[in-house]
Amino acid sequence: MSEQSELQVLITFALEPELVKEIEDVDPRVRATVLGQAARRLFRGQRKYPSELEAQTARTEFTEAMTEAEVLFGFWGPALIEMYPTVEALKKEAPALRWLQLTSAGLDRAMRSGLLESDIMVTSASGLHATPIGEYVLTVMLMFCKQAHTFIRAQERKEWVRFMPQELFGKTVGIVGLGHIGTEVARLAKAFGCRVLAIRRSITERFVDEEIGELMPPSELPSLLAESDFVVLATPLTEETRHLIGKPELAAMKQSAVLINIARGAVVDQDALIEALKNGEIAGAGLDVFEQEPLPPESELWQMENVIMSPHISGGTEIYNQRAVSIFCDNLRRYLAHEPLNNLADPARGY
C-alpha cells in the first residue's frame, strides 16, 4: 500500500465496537469492516469462539467484503476452507489480499490450504492461549491426582465411594513442545512441586534449565515418556508430528501415567490410545482435541472411566477478543511500518 492510501482490514468475526476502534486507531489509514456484526455477538461474557461464528456469515457477505480487503483478521475455519479450497480461488475473490492474521495459534488448516507456500503472509495468535491452556492442564492433572472424575460420577449415581487420592507434588511432568503453552505448563507444574522434563525441537543435547527443568532433544522422546507421570502434548501439528504418539510410544509410558493432549487430535493415533486405555497400558487420558471433531457419538472414549475430555475449549478465556486484538494491533503497526511481523508462518516448519 502507498503511504496515503487506505488500508482495508476485513474482520471475519463479531467484535466489540471498542476493539474495532482500537484497531482503527492504530493509524488513520486503517478502515475496518466487521462481517455480521449486527446479527452476531461475541462479546465479553459470551461462550463462543470466532471459529464457531465464522460459519454463520453468508457467502455473499464474504464475497463482497473480500474484493477490497488487503488484510484479513479471523479464523481459517471449515466455512472459509470450503469457500476457498485453493489459494487461487481465494485470490480470485480477494485480489488485494496480502496478509492473513489468524485468531488461532495453530496453522495446520492454513497449511493444508496451501496458504503458507503462497505470497500471502500468514501470522498466528501464538501466545494468546498460554494462560488458559496452562490452567487447563493443571486442572486435569489435579483432577487425576484427586480422582475428581471418580467422585463426580459417583455423585451422579448417588454412591458413597471412598478412595485414596494422590498428591501432584513430586510428580514428573513431561512436556512435548516447549512454545508459549509448554513453557507456561512448566512454570505452573514447578510451582506445584513437580519435576519437569521438556522436549524442544531446537535442542540437540539434554541439559538442565534452572527456570524450566530438564530440556531434551526430540530424539529423547522415549526417555521422557518412560520417566513421566503426566505427558503433556503441546506441539504443533505438522507432517513430522502427525501420530507422534502411537502404539510404541504409549507402550513406553508408565502404566500409572496419564496422557494429556491440548495440541491437535492427530498428534495421537486415537485407535492406539483407545486400545492402551482399555488394556491398562496407561492409567488415563485428558483430551481436549480429537482426530475427528466433534467426536462421533459411537467413539468408545465417551464411556471410558479413565478419560477426562472436553470439546476443544482449553484455550478459551473471557478476554479472548482483547488478547487477539492486542496481538493483531502490534502486527498491524509493524505492517504499516514495513517491519517484520510477529508469529509469521515458516513453510519449512509448518508453523
RODO-2510 file (C-alpha; in nm, 4 decimals, decimal comma):
residues 351
     n   res          X          Y          Z
     1     m     0,0000     0,0000     0,0000
     2     s     0,1082     0,3573    -0,0530
     3     e     0,1727     0,5958     0,2324
     4     q    -0,1522     0,7825     0,1591
     5     s    -0,3977     0,5089     0,0571
     6     e    -0,6444     0,3442     0,2922
     7     l    -0,5733     0,0007     0,4369
     8     q    -0,8837    -0,2182     0,4137
     9     v    -0,8994    -0,4642     0,7060
    10     l    -1,1668    -0,7342     0,6976
    11     i    -1,2602    -0,8877     1,0359
    12     t    -1,4472    -1,2160     0,9979
    13     f    -1,5956    -1,2458     1,3467
    14     a    -1,8171    -1,0228     1,5602
    15     l    -1,6098    -0,7855     1,7693
    16     e    -1,6795    -0,5317     2,0434
    17     p    -1,7067    -0,1789     1,8989
    18     e    -1,4334    -0,0517     2,1313
    19     l    -1,1975    -0,3194     1,9993
    20     v    -1,2813    -0,2310     1,6399
    21     k    -1,1983     0,1286     1,7298
    22     e    -0,8703     0,0125     1,8855
    23     i    -0,7777    -0,1409     1,5504
    24     e    -0,8719     0,1699     1,3524
    25     d    -0,6859     0,3914     1,5992
    26     v    -0,3577     0,2221     1,5073
    27     d    -0,3328     0,4506     1,2047
    28     p    -0,5637     0,6997     1,0260
    29     r    -0,5314     0,4938     0,7082
    30     v    -0,6927     0,1835     0,8627
    31     r    -1,0524     0,1089     0,7642
    32     a    -1,2060    -0,1942     0,9376
    33     t    -1,5066    -0,3903     0,8143
    34     v    -1,6655    -0,6425     1,0514
    35     l    -1,8767    -0,9181     0,8958
    36     g    -2,2141    -0,9939     1,0524
    37     q    -2,1673    -0,7506     1,3393
    38     a    -2,5371    -0,6681     1,3697
    39     a    -2,6532    -1,0302     1,3594
    40     r    -2,3967    -1,1976     1,5838
    41     r    -2,2285    -1,1222     1,9119
    42     l    -1,9024    -1,2471     2,0556
    43     f    -1,8502    -1,0079     2,3392
    44     r    -1,7263    -1,0375     2,6965
    45     g    -1,9212    -1,2975     2,8910
    46     q    -2,0218    -1,4916     2,5793
    47     r    -1,9146    -1,8514     2,5383
    48     k    -1,8437    -1,8919     2,1682
    49     y    -1,5304    -1,8765     1,9571
    50     p    -1,4607    -1,6855     1,6346
    51     s    -1,4407    -2,0234     1,4586
    52     e    -1,7981    -2,1113     1,5554
    53     l    -1,9424    -1,7808     1,4395
    54     e    -1,7452    -1,7562     1,1180
    55     a    -1,9606    -2,0307     0,9631
    56     q    -2,2758    -1,8232     1,0132
    57     t    -2,1662    -1,5476     0,7748
    58     a    -2,3250    -1,5781     0,4324
    59     r    -2,1028    -1,6417     0,1330
    60     t    -2,2340    -1,3304    -0,0409
    61     e    -2,1285    -1,1198     0,2558
    62     f    -1,7775    -1,2649     0,2404
    63     t    -1,7550    -1,2276    -0,1369
    64     e    -1,8487    -0,8593    -0,1351
    65     a    -1,6146    -0,7741     0,1541
    66     m    -1,3226    -0,9779     0,0187
    67     t    -1,2954    -0,7739    -0,3007
    68     e    -1,1028    -0,4839    -0,1467
    69     a    -0,9536    -0,6437     0,1642
    70     e    -0,5758    -0,6183     0,1968
    71     v    -0,5689    -0,7658     0,5474
    72     l    -0,7887    -1,0452     0,6811
    73     f    -0,8240    -1,0878     1,0584
    74     g    -1,0041    -1,4026     1,1672
    75     f    -1,0091    -1,7810     1,1785
    76     w    -0,9273    -2,0018     0,8808
    77     g    -1,2025    -2,2494     0,9579
    78     p    -1,4201    -2,5007     0,7697
    79     a    -1,6507    -2,2405     0,6129
    80     l    -1,3633    -2,0420     0,4590
    81     i    -1,1835    -2,3601     0,3521
    82     e    -1,5000    -2,4707     0,1724
    83     m    -1,5376    -2,1319     0,0017
    84     y    -1,1689    -2,1061    -0,0875
    85     p    -1,0302    -2,4610    -0,1263
    86     t    -0,7217    -2,3301    -0,3066
    87     v    -0,5066    -2,0198    -0,2916
    88     e    -0,6103    -1,9471    -0,6496
    89     a    -0,9790    -1,9444    -0,5504
    90     l    -0,9017    -1,7075    -0,2639
    91     k    -0,7001    -1,4699    -0,4804
    92     k    -0,9740    -1,4629    -0,7422
    93     e    -1,2172    -1,3133    -0,4913
    94     a    -0,9578    -1,1267    -0,2853
    95     p    -0,7035    -0,9926    -0,5361
    96     a    -0,5746    -0,7276    -0,2920
    97     l    -0,5168    -0,9677    -0,0002
    98     r    -0,1597    -0,9518     0,1291
    99     w    -0,1804    -1,0680     0,4915
   100     l    -0,3897    -1,3113     0,6955
   101     q    -0,3760    -1,2667     1,0745
   102     l    -0,5303    -1,5703     1,2422
   103     t    -0,7091    -1,5738     1,5762
   104     s    -0,5752    -1,9263     1,6323
   105     a    -0,2264    -2,0423     1,7281
   106     g    -0,2433    -2,3495     1,5055
   107     l    -0,1596    -2,3160     1,1365
   108     d    -0,2405    -2,6684     1,0199
   109     r    -0,5609    -2,5670     0,8352
   110     a    -0,3848    -2,2806     0,6584
   111     m    -0,1021    -2,5165     0,5717
   112     r    -0,3415    -2,7719     0,4192
   113     s    -0,4973    -2,4949     0,2106
   114     g    -0,1577    -2,4066     0,0648
   115     l    -0,1538    -2,0600     0,2179
   116     l     0,1868    -2,0986     0,3814
   117     e     0,3519    -2,1557     0,0443
   118     s     0,1758    -1,8598    -0,1193
   119     d     0,2822    -1,4946    -0,1302
   120     i     0,0121    -1,4107     0,1280
   121     m     0,1724    -1,3575     0,4677
   122     v     0,0155    -1,5712     0,7409
   123     t     0,0604    -1,4907     1,1094
   124     s    -0,0784    -1,6775     1,4078
   125     a    -0,2043    -1,5735     1,7500
   126     s     0,0718    -1,7711     1,9181
   127     g     0,0973    -1,6710     2,2836
   128     l    -0,2719    -1,5931     2,3244
   129     h    -0,3593    -1,9310     2,4766
   130     a    -0,0702    -1,9863     2,7171
   131     t    -0,2551    -1,8804     3,0329
   132     p    -0,5901    -2,0570     2,9790
   133     i    -0,4344    -2,3771     2,8459
   134     g    -0,1721    -2,3808     3,1204
   135     e    -0,4523    -2,3564     3,3763
   136     y    -0,6482    -2,6267     3,1936
   137     v    -0,3551    -2,8697     3,2006
   138     l    -0,3002    -2,8135     3,5722
   139     t    -0,6729    -2,8671     3,6299
   140     v    -0,6640    -3,2026     3,4500
   141     m    -0,3524    -3,3154     3,6374
   142     l    -0,5129    -3,2247     3,9701
   143     m    -0,8363    -3,3971     3,8681
   144     f    -0,6483    -3,7211     3,8034
   145     c    -0,4487    -3,6941     4,1249
   146     k    -0,7615    -3,6307     4,3319
   147     q    -0,9725    -3,8608     4,1085
   148     a    -1,2314    -3,5898     4,0562
   149     h    -1,3784    -3,7812     3,7630
   150     t    -1,4403    -4,0743     4,0001
   151     f    -1,6224    -3,8825     4,2708
   152     i    -1,8196    -3,6714     4,0221
   153     r    -1,9503    -3,9852     3,8519
   154     a    -2,0208    -4,1426     4,1916
   155     q    -2,2189    -3,8351     4,2894
   156     e    -2,4296    -3,8675     3,9750
   157     r    -2,5049    -4,2305     4,0751
   158     k    -2,5623    -4,1286     4,4414
   159     e    -2,2885    -4,3695     4,5513
   160     w    -2,0631    -4,3192     4,8550
   161     v    -1,7300    -4,4308     4,7089
   162     r    -1,4189    -4,3690     4,9177
   163     f    -1,0642    -4,3934     4,7794
   164     m    -0,7119    -4,2674     4,8452
   165     p    -0,6230    -3,9565     4,6382
   166     q    -0,2686    -3,8736     4,5330
   167     e    -0,0557    -3,5602     4,5519
   168     l     0,0593    -3,3709     4,2451
   169     f     0,3676    -3,2651     4,4428
   170     g     0,6710    -3,4669     4,3366
   171     k     0,5228    -3,5997     4,0130
   172     t     0,7215    -3,5838     3,6878
   173     v     0,5581    -3,3844     3,4084
   174     g     0,6868    -3,4422     3,0566
   175     i     0,6066    -3,1687     2,8046
   176     v     0,6336    -3,2362     2,4322
   177     g     0,6643    -2,8966     2,2651
   178     l     0,8088    -2,6037     2,4566
   179     g     0,6471    -2,2990     2,2985
   180     h     0,4374    -2,0427     2,4844
   181     i     0,1948    -2,3059     2,6140
   182     g     0,4553    -2,5644     2,7087
   183     t     0,6591    -2,3023     2,8920
   184     e     0,3552    -2,1902     3,0926
   185     v     0,2683    -2,5512     3,1800
   186     a     0,6264    -2,5967     3,3005
   187     r     0,6067    -2,2849     3,5165
   188     l     0,2817    -2,3910     3,6807
   189     a     0,3945    -2,7511     3,7283
   190     k     0,7132    -2,6369     3,9015
   191     a     0,5048    -2,4132     4,1278
   192     f     0,3218    -2,7278     4,2408
   193     g     0,6493    -2,9014     4,3197
   194     c     0,6721    -3,1163     4,0075
   195     r     0,9821    -3,2261     3,8239
   196     v     0,9626    -3,1053     3,4639
   197     l     1,1039    -3,2665     3,1503
   198     a     1,0528    -3,0879     2,8199
   199     i     1,1285    -3,1577     2,4560
   200     r     1,2104    -2,8647     2,2311
   201     r     1,2732    -2,9065     1,8591
   202     s     1,5860    -2,6884     1,8605
   203     i     1,7598    -2,8724     2,1484
   204     t     2,0388    -3,1115     2,0499
   205     e     2,1609    -3,2324     2,3908
   206     r     1,9909    -3,2866     2,7258
   207     f     2,0643    -3,0204     2,9867
   208     v     1,9079    -2,8547     3,2912
   209     d     1,7432    -2,5155     3,2618
   210     e     1,7039    -2,3562     3,6048
   211     e     1,3674    -2,1966     3,5218
   212     i     1,2030    -2,4802     3,3286
   213     g     1,3650    -2,8104     3,4184
   214     e     1,5398    -3,0746     3,2098
   215     l     1,5372    -2,9878     2,8395
   216     m     1,5656    -3,2723     2,5908
   217     p     1,6015    -3,3110     2,2126
   218     p     1,3242    -3,4857     2,0137
   219     s     1,5384    -3,7994     1,9944
   220     e     1,4870    -3,8492     2,3686
   221     l     1,1088    -3,8782     2,3448
   222     p     1,1208    -4,2440     2,4624
   223     s     1,3089    -4,1358     2,7767
   224     l     1,0589    -3,8588     2,8501
   225     l     0,7684    -4,0997     2,8068
   226     a     0,9261    -4,3605     3,0343
   227     e     1,0051    -4,1135     3,3135
   228     s     0,6846    -3,9057     3,3186
   229     d     0,3745    -3,9403     3,5358
   230     f     0,1961    -3,6923     3,3098
   231     v     0,2786    -3,6489     2,9412
   232     v     0,1524    -3,3174     2,8019
   233     l     0,1350    -3,2737     2,4250
   234     a     0,1772    -2,9091     2,3231
   235     t     0,3389    -2,9427     1,9822
   236     p     0,2081    -2,8000     1,6527
   237     l     0,0527    -3,0445     1,4068
   238     t     0,2883    -3,0949     1,1139
   239     e     0,3697    -3,3927     0,8943
   240     e     0,6528    -3,4603     1,1385
   241     t     0,4252    -3,4705     1,4445
   242     r     0,1218    -3,6459     1,2933
   243     h     0,0645    -3,9626     1,5033
   244     l     0,3749    -3,8761     1,7028
   245     i     0,2197    -4,0766     1,9856
   246     g     0,1286    -4,4227     1,8620
   247     k     0,1363    -4,7780     1,9927
   248     p     0,5155    -4,7912     2,0602
   249     e     0,5133    -4,4552     2,2405
   250     l     0,2131    -4,5493     2,4555
   251     a     0,3863    -4,8768     2,5424
   252     a     0,6898    -4,6764     2,6579
   253     m     0,4834    -4,4877     2,9156
   254     k     0,4335    -4,5970     3,2764
   255     q     0,1168    -4,7948     3,3463
   256     s     0,0400    -4,5297     3,6086
   257     a     0,0903    -4,2399     3,3652
   258     v    -0,1676    -4,0047     3,2122
   259     l    -0,1544    -3,8575     2,8606
   260     i    -0,2879    -3,5019     2,8198
   261     n    -0,3428    -3,3691     2,4682
   262     i    -0,4132    -2,9987     2,4143
   263     a    -0,2261    -2,9820     2,0812
   264     r    -0,4190    -3,1337     1,7895
   265     g    -0,6045    -3,4639     1,7820
   266     a    -0,3942    -3,6057     1,5001
   267     v    -0,0758    -3,5802     1,7089
   268     v    -0,2057    -3,9014     1,8716
   269     d    -0,3059    -4,2244     1,6997
   270     q    -0,6531    -4,2299     1,8552
   271     d    -0,7183    -4,6003     1,7878
   272     a    -0,3898    -4,6934     1,9562
   273     l    -0,4781    -4,4695     2,2510
   274     i    -0,8172    -4,6343     2,2969
   275     e    -0,6548    -4,9775     2,2998
   276     a    -0,3909    -4,8640     2,5514
   277     l    -0,6634    -4,7234     2,7790
   278     k    -0,8753    -5,0379     2,7521
   279     n    -0,5804    -5,2676     2,8206
   280     g    -0,4475    -5,0686     3,1160
   281     e    -0,1209    -4,9835     2,9407
   282     i    -0,1605    -4,6289     3,0719
   283     a    -0,3749    -4,5052     3,3598
   284     g    -0,5740    -4,2392     3,1809
   285     a    -0,6025    -3,9574     2,9289
   286     g    -0,7093    -3,5936     2,9418
   287     l    -0,8250    -3,4969     2,5938
   288     d    -0,9347    -3,1583     2,4629
   289     v    -0,8706    -3,2384     2,0955
   290     f    -0,9575    -3,5332     1,8734
   291     e    -0,8790    -3,6677     1,5279
   292     q    -1,2409    -3,6052     1,4288
   293     e    -1,4271    -3,3095     1,5779
   294     p    -1,6958    -3,3143     1,7011
   295     l    -1,6120    -3,6547     1,8459
   296     p    -1,8582    -3,9071     1,6961
   297     p    -2,1206    -4,0454     1,9389
   298     e    -2,0028    -4,4004     1,8694
   299     s    -1,6493    -4,3329     1,9944
   300     e    -1,5521    -4,5517     2,2890
   301     l    -1,3825    -4,2544     2,4532
   302     w    -1,7197    -4,1184     2,5710
   303     q    -1,7785    -4,4073     2,8106
   304     m    -1,4275    -4,4636     2,9427
   305     e    -1,3953    -4,4195     3,3188
   306     n    -1,0261    -4,3273     3,2877
   307     v    -1,0793    -4,0444     3,0373
   308     i    -1,1438    -3,6774     3,1092
   309     m    -1,2479    -3,4970     2,7926
   310     s    -1,3654    -3,1557     2,6771
   311     p    -1,4814    -3,0165     2,3390
   312     h    -1,1680    -2,8288     2,2269
   313     i    -1,2135    -2,5436     2,4756
   314     s    -0,8858    -2,5456     2,6700
   315     g    -0,7742    -2,2193     2,5052
   316     g    -1,0941    -2,0385     2,5947
   317     t    -1,0922    -1,7218     2,8021
   318     e    -1,3415    -1,4402     2,8607
   319     i    -1,0808    -1,1959     2,7269
   320     y    -1,0066    -1,3897     2,4074
   321     n    -1,1010    -1,0970     2,1834
   322     q    -0,8926    -0,8465     2,3759
   323     r    -0,5818    -1,0619     2,3548
   324     a    -0,6352    -1,1403     1,9860
   325     v    -0,6787    -0,7716     1,9046
   326     s    -0,3679    -0,6797     2,1034
   327     i    -0,1611    -0,9274     1,9011
   328     f    -0,3170    -0,8026     1,5775
   329     c    -0,2650    -0,4326     1,6551
   330     d     0,1016    -0,4889     1,7325
   331     n     0,1444    -0,6633     1,3984
   332     l    -0,0651    -0,4006     1,2213
   333     r     0,1778    -0,1304     1,3351
   334     r     0,4627    -0,3431     1,2057
   335     y     0,2873    -0,4000     0,8737
   336     l     0,2279    -0,0293     0,8212
   337     a     0,5906     0,0454     0,9106
   338     h     0,7155    -0,2292     0,6734
   339     e     0,8710    -0,4143     0,9672
   340     p     0,8893    -0,7955     1,0137
   341     l     0,5674    -0,9402     1,1554
   342     n     0,5487    -1,1434     1,4753
   343     n     0,4376    -1,5088     1,4561
   344     l     0,4986    -1,5197     1,0805
   345     a     0,4492    -1,8725     0,9472
   346     d     0,7510    -2,0651     0,8251
   347     p     0,6514    -2,3016     0,5403
   348     a     0,9538    -2,5222     0,6077
   349     r     0,8463    -2,5901     0,9666
   350     g     0,4721    -2,5838     0,9030
   351     y     0,4057    -2,3322     1,1805
***
